[in-house]
């Protein structure tokens, strides 16, 4: 078990995690700290609890936007897949017609 000390909004926090997760926790904390710096530059100094709630809401908003984009892309992908399936069906029907014409020509 690793104990990783991270800095977010100028405060140090000790986070316990698996040894294999230590690097990831540091990277995530650095990204969170970067967002905290941006938020602080927008809203100024706030009481710690209020600031962390604002930071959490900012991240929740980003997550909601990302989920909405994933849903939109999934819909686009489904539409493309449906179009591909219809195209494949059309190609298969054309191949059947070509085979039928070729069979008639061979019999002639």
Secondary structure, DSSP 8 states (H G I E B T S, - for coil): -EEEEEEETTEEEEEEE-GGGHHHHHHHHHHHHHHHHHHHHHH----HHHHHHHHHHHHHHHHHHHHHHHHHHHHHHHHHHHHHHHHHHHHHHHHHHHHHHHHHHHH-
